[in-house]
């Protein structure tokens, strides 16, 4: 359910920050003999991120895990701000605010686990996936209907585009 408060908060977002495991993926980790060998990303989520960027909203990734697969996906999507490694997500969040000149109130963040709480508690638009931990869902301004890695990111991107009045203009390129 999208409330007026949700739309008001979404309309202010100028930077959307994504967690990876459990948000951009379903949270599964696949290991081979040489370590992590695979993550599965949703193509609809990727296009949602690209459309959000086209509308002028910046995008970033802050992930506790370090993975070359995430770096490659971020590069494919043109996500310039990527921080990986470490459960302290607050330090890279503060650095991101400094580098972009934005306030926490102008940021959105979507997470699923307790390591995400320090950012979720500070941003203007805090989002959880339905498969997120109770402590995260209970503190979020919005909980997606789709699960992590299953379209949740696309759902948030479209919500932001609609709240900011940009959905029809980014969609128009596909209606020619």
Secondary structure, DSSP 8 states (H G I E B T S, - for coil): ---HHHHHHHHT-SEEEE--TTTTS-S--EEETTEEEE----HHHHHHHHHHHHTT-EEEEEESS--HHHHHHHHHHT--EEEES-S-HHHHHHHHHHHHT--GGGEEEEE-SGGGHHHHTTSSEEEE-TTS-HHHHTT-SEE-SS-TTTTHHHHHHHHHHHHTT-HHHHHGGG--
